[in-house]
C-alpha cells in the first residue's frame, strides 16, 4: 500500500538498518507504519514579524505528544545526515530528531532552513470530507513525505507542491517554516482535503481559535477548544517577545504539550532547542516540556565531518 509511493532509498536505508543491527527487516518496516496509524496529539506554531523581538526572524514550535508507555522515550536520538555532496540524488544535509532505529521524519530541520511540524487529527469537522476511519488508504506515509521535504526541498513552495501532489493517507495538520523567507505555513492535509494556511486565513476560525497577526498556531488537534484557546492566550501574553526562551518558560510549559519530545527551531539563526522525555528508569519530571532543553547550533552540526567507514579510512591512509 505504500511501496509504490515511496522512493526506494527509504527501503534501502531500512535494509541497511536491518543488516547493521541484526533486527528483522519486516519488523523494522512495520514499526515505521505506526505513526500513520496513531498520528499523535501534538502542537505547533510559527511566529514572525510583530510577534517576535526581531521582525525579520522566524521561530517555529514542534511539540510531539505521543506514546509515553512504550519503549520510544528510552531511545531518543538526534541524527545528522551528511549526504555525498557529489551525488545530488542523496539530497542535502538534514537533522532528524526522533528515536534510534527510526528513519522517518517526525521532527527535523534541513540545511535549507526548512523545518517541520505535525499534528494528528482525531476531531475533524466537515471540511475534511468523509471520515477516514480505520481502513488503510494507499499512499505515501507522512513520515516519508516529511523526510523528503527536509532531504530534497529548497523552499516552502517546494514543500507545498510536494504535499499538494502527494497521495495522502490520513488527516493531519502539517507545518513547514522557511528561515530564508521567514515564513511559516500550516496545512490541512488529508485524503480528501488540502489547504494552505497563513495568519490571514487560518482555520478553523472560532472564538477559541482566533487569528493572530504574524502567527499560525494549533494546539493538540483541529477541533480542540481547550488547547487551542490556551495556546493562543499564551502567545498573546508574550506577543512581541516570542523567543525560544520565553516560549519554553511560558508557552509550552503552561500548555503542557510536548510530552515525548519538543523542539523549537530558530530558523533564521539556525538554532535548535530540544527536550526529550525522561527514560523510564530515570527520576525527575517525565514530560519533555517540563525538562531541560539542549541548544544546538545547526550550522555547526552540518559542518561536522561526515563519518568515514573503515574501508574509506584505509584508502585515505594509502
Secondary structure, 3 states (H helix, E strand, C coil): CCHHHCCHHHHHHHHHHHHHHCCCHHHHHHHCCHHHHHCCCCEEEEEEHHHCCCCCCEEEEEEECCCCCCCHHHCEEEEEECCCCCCHHHCCCEEEEEECCCCCCCEEEECCCEEEEEEECCCCCHHHCCCCCCCCCCCCCHHHHHHHHHHHCCCHHHHHHHHHHCCCCCCEEEEEEECCCCEEEEEEEECCEEEEECCCCCCCCECCECCECCEEEEECCCCCHHHHHHHHHHHHHCCCCCCHHHHHHHHHHHHCCCCCEEEEEECCCCEEEEEECCCCCCCCCCCHHHCCCEEEEHHHHHHCCCCCCHHHHHHHHC
